[in-house]
Amino acid sequence: FSPRIGVETEPIPGRMHTRAGSYYEPSRLGDRVGRQHFTFGADLRLFTTTFWGLVPKTTYKVQTYADFSPRYQSVSVGLGVWH
């Protein structure tokens, strides 16, 4: 059983999405206690282009995600396509 909760919002409409949440990860070994994770993320819309007609019109974004729990931390940054 892995309960989850989260919220997503758009603090700058049409430009930025943010999200935060938490979930419980059960232990993979039956004799141990699982761990609670706290997650965060954001997407920032950058620009729309066709790169001089080479690709279809696409809107790009920069994104970041983080996941923190005991004995586990993960942070990432990337580029993506805005949906």
C-alpha positions in Angstrom: 0.0 0.0 0.0 1.5 3.4 -1.0 -0.7 6.4 -0.2 0.1 9.6 -2.2 -0.9 13.2 -2.1 0.0 16.1 -4.4 -1.0 19.6 -5.6 -0.2 21.3 -8.9 -0.7 25.0 -9.6 0.1 27.6 -12.3 1.5 30.7 -10.5 2.1 32.5 -13.8 -0.7 31.5 -16.1 0.5 30.1 -19.4 4.2 30.5 -18.4 4.9 28.4 -15.3 3.6 25.2 -13.7 4.7 24.0 -10.2 3.9 20.8 -8.3 4.5 19.4 -4.8 3.6 16.1 -3.3 4.4 13.3 -1.0 4.2 9.5 -1.0 5.0 6.5 1.2 7.3 3.9 -0.3 6.8 0.5 1.4 9.9 -1.5 2.3 11.0 -4.0 -0.3 12.1 -6.2 2.6 9.2 -7.4 4.8 11.1 -6.8 8.1 11.8 -3.1 7.6 9.9 0.2 7.7 9.3 2.1 4.4 10.2 5.7 3.9 8.3 8.9 3.2 9.2 10.9 0.0 8.7 14.6 -0.6 8.6 15.7 -4.3 8.8 19.1 -6.0 8.8 20.2 -9.6 8.5 23.2 -11.9 8.2 23.9 -15.6 9.0 27.3 -17.1 7.9 28.0 -20.7 10.8 29.4 -22.8 10.0 30.1 -26.4 8.2 28.8 -29.6 10.2 28.2 -32.8 10.5 26.2 -35.9 14.3 26.5 -36.0 14.2 28.2 -39.4 11.5 25.8 -40.7 13.5 22.7 -40.0 11.0 21.3 -37.4 7.3 21.8 -36.8 6.3 24.8 -34.6 7.2 23.7 -31.0 7.2 25.4 -27.6 10.1 24.5 -25.4 10.5 24.6 -21.6 13.1 24.2 -18.8 12.1 21.8 -16.0 13.3 20.8 -12.6 12.3 18.0 -10.2 13.4 17.0 -6.8 12.6 13.9 -4.6 13.9 13.8 -1.0 13.6 11.0 1.6 15.8 9.3 4.1 18.8 7.7 2.4 17.6 9.0 -1.0 17.8 12.3 -2.8 17.3 13.1 -6.4 17.5 16.5 -8.2 17.3 17.0 -12.0 17.1 19.8 -14.5 16.2 19.3 -18.2 14.8 20.8 -21.4 11.5 19.6 -22.8 8.4 20.4 -24.9 5.6 22.5 -23.4 2.2 20.8 -23.5 
